[in-house]
Amino acid sequence: MSTLTARAEEILTQAKQLDSYIVSNGLPPTSFDQDSLMNLPPEYEAVQSALIESTHTLKRLAQGTFGAMTEMLYCFTDLTTLRALYHYKIPQAVPLTGSITYDEIAQRISLPSTLVSRFLRHAMASQIFTESLPGHVTHTAISHTLSIDPEFFEAVGLLTDEFAPASNALIGAIDTYPDSREPTHTERMNRFGMGMRYFTRGEGWDLKHLRAGYDWDAIDSPGGVVVDVGGGQGAFSQFLAASTRHLRFIVQDSAAVANSGEAALPEDLKERIDFMPHDFFTEQPIKGADVYFMRWILHNWSNKYCLQILRNLVPALKKGSRVVLYEFLLPDKPVTKLRQKQGLNLDMVVLSCFNSSERTTMDWQRLFEEADIRFRFDNAITPQGSTMSIIQAIWL
Ligand SMILES: C[S@@+](CC[C@H](N)C(=O)[O-])C[C@H]1O[C@@H](n2cnc3c(N)ncnc32)[C@H](O)[C@@H]1O
């Protein structure tokens, strides 16, 4: 049983490691004004994650029962303030250097000054903006980044304007449609692109994990074919084409997406990557490929629709064809680490927005078995350092 002191000592060790990295790289001490821990090399990113876990655990223990619950219950006020910052574009109304008064901000964004100061004072309690002099607002590291990084800014919009309201509507939707599997029985979202690019930044999302975690070389011979079902602009196929010699890729999506993907395809990949309009709710037209690959497809659909998508592959499969998925893998038991909560957060998001779910290894296995008994579920692995997992079934 670890004491508070033992945890605090763990934190001290981790903090010293990060401070020594900062000093030896000539960076300023990390602060709310200057985030010197951005863009750490992977080994220090691991120390940073460990420090976040330790401080989170120590904080929860120090808060105790009522403190922890009170913080969780009031988190909606943070969302309200963040929504106001996004909606009224307040970060962009503050100059990158120097300061601005509350009245001047109010004039710029056409909002009463009293409201501006209330939102900003609430944000300041979370180190978003500060006052350099009484009544003079300046940026902190977070607000500065919000004002200059459009993907980070849109991520705030995606969460506060779409995911959070959809989540608020969830219980009402369950009461109205208790056993629904229909994606339209949810609050839907439209704003994906920029926000999702922000959320998938960083080492854990890198496609190198998908390259290293699966034996693509085993099918990289003349005639080897990968069908990238719902492949969007073909990001995965382009990545894999660059590090294989013979594999051919067919990227399928709606006509509009497939056409734009084709138009943006680099010249040197045109020989090996084809785009093709195809609705995955109809029979798969490319027969006998080695791999039918899907990234971020099935987590958007409830089991009812996943079964249709998988069964539509069946007429195309040859003995030994593989269906390879790249998805989040939910833990199969309760978890308390902050890092592990990310998958559970996403599960709430897809439940609210698509009436679908993230899945455990057992859920994936059952899904394949229910789709067709001739699928043999092979495994679900999470490559070292990867946020996503590779899930594989083989056609017998
Ligand atoms: C979350 S994105 C994933 C894109 C791609 N797999 C990737 O990893 O970048 C889901 C994709 O599914 C496509 N999609 C949605 N419904 C589809 C359908 N019925 N048939 C084919 N593609 C579909 C969307 O256009 C979108 O490109």
The ligand as a Gaussian input file, in Angstrom:
#p B3LYP/6-31G(d) Opt

LIG

0 1
 C      -13.780000       8.095000     -39.740000
 S      -13.542000       8.097000     -41.445000
 C      -12.178000       6.979000     -41.633000
 C      -11.471000       7.186000     -42.942000
 C      -10.259000       6.277000     -43.162000
 N      -10.549000       4.888000     -42.947000
 C       -9.089000       6.705000     -42.301000
 O       -8.707000       5.959000     -41.411000
 O       -8.545000       7.794000     -42.516000
 C      -14.923000       7.130000     -42.022000
 C      -14.976000       7.028000     -43.524000
 O      -16.060000       6.161000     -43.886000
 C      -16.652000       6.682000     -45.070000
 N      -17.999000       6.114000     -45.191000
 C      -19.082000       6.383000     -44.415000
 N      -20.135000       5.654000     -44.827000
 C      -19.696000       4.909000     -45.883000
 C      -20.313000       3.939000     -46.713000
 N      -21.601000       3.577000     -46.550000
 N      -19.564000       3.351000     -47.683000
 C      -18.254000       3.703000     -47.847000
 N      -17.608000       4.609000     -47.080000
 C      -18.336000       5.200000     -46.119000
 C      -16.614000       8.173000     -44.839000
 O      -16.776000       8.888000     -46.051000
 C      -15.248000       8.357000     -44.215000
 O      -14.253000       8.568000     -45.204000

